[in-house]
Amino acid sequence: MTETETDTTNEPQQAPEPQQAPERETDLAAAARVLDEPGGLPAALEAILMVADTPVPTTQLATVLARPEAEIERALAELVAGYESEHRGFVLREQGGGWRYYSHPTFAPVVDAFVLDGQTARLTQASLETLAVIAYRQPISRGRIAAIRGVNVDGVVRTLASRGLIEEAGQDPDGGANLYRTSSYFLERLGLRNLDELPPLAPYLPELDELDGIDENHEPGRVPGT
């Protein structure tokens, strides 16, 4: 061994520095302590629902906050009653399969004026008619919708899908055509808990088995083969 070489065989190895716990764990622990404080659970529910884009089910809230569903339901009921007694400009409602904040119905005119601001955001008559057919006869193909309405509905179906009111629901096992159904956003916009709350319009529409012979690729008003 030369004079410049150093034997480090027997030198003690430096212990690795302890890794710091992820900040997320620290944040969750702090949040858990807040939940145990008076008013902590209602405040946590407010924080979650304020950032929710879609209604949040009670079961999901209970899972996230690690609390029994019954406790979550009581806290939600207290929030609902509190907002109503304070005459707030918003309400907390359960619809569309979960809980979400909405502007108070009393202020609907001013909210509409702000959101629309002179723009036309209403669905056309054709869109409303097509949406009604889908709502009451879902899942249903474009061909059968066209058979009921007597006109081609391709453009209208695309419009309803782009607005999030309908969604694809698989394919027809017989003809392979795409099927459509209403979305949870549809229920939310109409203020319904589920499709059972739709008004009784279905008896005025033809049954689907009456349309079984329709050619899914045939456009109403066009002679097949042309």
N, C-alpha and C positions, 0 to 999 in steps of 0.2 A: 504494500500500500504506500503510495507516495505521500509526501508531506501535505499536498494540497487536497487529498481525499479525506473524507470524514466518514467514519463508520456510524450509521444511524440504525443499525439492526436492533440494538437494545433500547433505543430511545422510546419513551412512551408516546403512543399515538394520540393526537389531539382529538378529543371527543367532538362529534358533530354538534353544531349549534341546534338547539331545539327549534322545531318549526312552529311558527305562529299559527294559531287556530284561524280558520277562515273567518273573515269579517262577517259573513252571512250568519254563521252560528252565533256570534256575539249579538248581532242585530236581532235574531229570532229570540234569543234569551231575554233581551231587553224588552221586546214586544210582549213576551209571555208574562213578564213582571207587570207590565202596564195593564194587561187583561185582568189581573187579580185586584187592581185598584178599583175603587168605586167609579162607576161609569166607564170603565175600561172596555168592556165587551161592546156596548152600544157604539162607542167611539170607533172601535176596530171595524165594526160592521159598516159604519159610515165611510171609513177610509177605503174599504174594499169596493163598496157599491158605487162610490164616486168615480172610480176608474173603470168600472165594468162597461163593456160595449154591448153586452147582451144580458138578459135576465140571469141571475145567479141562483141556482137551486139551493134550498135549505140544506140538503145533504152535503153539498160542496162547501158551503160556509162552515158547517159543523166540522168537516174534515180539516179544512185549512186552519181553523181556530182551535182545533182539538177540544171541542166542547160538545156535550150531548145536544141532539137536535131539539129536544124540548126546551133547553136553555136558550138556544138560538131563536126559537120561535117566540119565546117570551120577550126577549130583547127586541126583536123586530116589531112585535105588537106595541111595545112601549114607545119605540121610535115613531110608529104610525100615529099613535094617540098624541104624542108630544107635538109633532108637526101640525096636526089638525088643531090642537088647542092654541098653538102659537100663531095660527093663521099665516103660515109660511107660503111662499110662492111656488113651492114644490110639494109633491107627495111621494110616499113610498108605497108601491103596490106590488102584489104578487100576481103576475100574469105572464103568459108565454112560457110557462114552465119554471119561473124563478122570480127573484126580487130585483127591482130596479127603481131608480128615481125618475119621476116624470114631472113636467111642469103642471101646476095646479090648473084644473079645467076652467076655473074662473078667469084665468089670464090667457086662455087659448087665442082670443082675437089679437092681442098684442104680440104673442109669440108667433102666430101665423104671419103677421105683418113683418116681423123681424126676419123670419126664416125665408119667406118668399120674396120680400122686398121688391114687389112688382113683377116677379117672374111667375110663370105658369108652371106649377108642379103637379097639377092634377092628372090622373090617368084619363085617357080618352074613353069614350063609351065602348069602343071595341075592346080595349084592354080590360075594362071592368067586366064586360060580358064573358070574356075568355077566362078571367080570373075566377068568376063565379062557377063556370063549368068545371074548372080544375078543382076548386074547393069542394064541390059536391059530388064529383065523380072520380076523385083521385084514388089510385094512380091512373093516369089516362094518357094516351098518346096524342100527338098533334093531329093525326088522321081522324081520330074519333072526336076531338074537339072541333075540327073543321066540319065534320058531318053534322054535329049538333048546331053549329052556328051558320053553316051554309056558305062559308067563305074561307079562303086560305088564311091560316093563322101563324105562319112561320115568323113573320116580323113581330107580331104581338107577343108571341111566346118568348122571343129573344129579349124584348123590352121588359117583360115581367121578370125574366131571369136576371137581367142586368140590374134591376132594382132590388133584387134579393127577395122578391115575394114568392117565387116558386123555385124549385130545384129538381134535378133529375132524380128519379127513383128506380133506376135499373132499366131493364128492357123487357118488352112483352115476350113471354116464353113461346108464344105462337109465331108471331111475325118478326120479332127482333127489333121492333120500333122502340125508340126511347120513350120512357114513361116519365110523367111529371106529377109533382105533388106540391102543395103549399109548404112554405117554410115556417120556422118558429118566428121569424120576423113578421110574417103575415099575421100570426096570432097576436103578436105584440102590437102591431099597428091598429088592429081592430079591437084591442082590449079584451081578448078572449083567453080563457085558461086552456081550452082545448077545442077540437072541432065539434064536440057535442053541443057547444053553445051557439053554433051557427043557427040562424033562423030557419024554419021549416020551408025551404025552397026546393029541396030535392024532388018532391013528387011532381014538379012541373017539368022535370028534365027526363029525357028518354033513358031507359035502362041500358047498361053497356052491352048486354047480350043482344039487344036489338041492332047493334052496330057491328056485330062480329064479322059480317061479310064485307066490310069496307076495305078497299085497297088503300093501305097506308101511304102509298106514293101518289095517289090520285088527288089532284087539286080540284076543289069544287068549282064548277063553271067551265072546266076544260074537258074535252072529249078524250078519253084514254087513247093513247097511241099517237096523239098529235103533238 
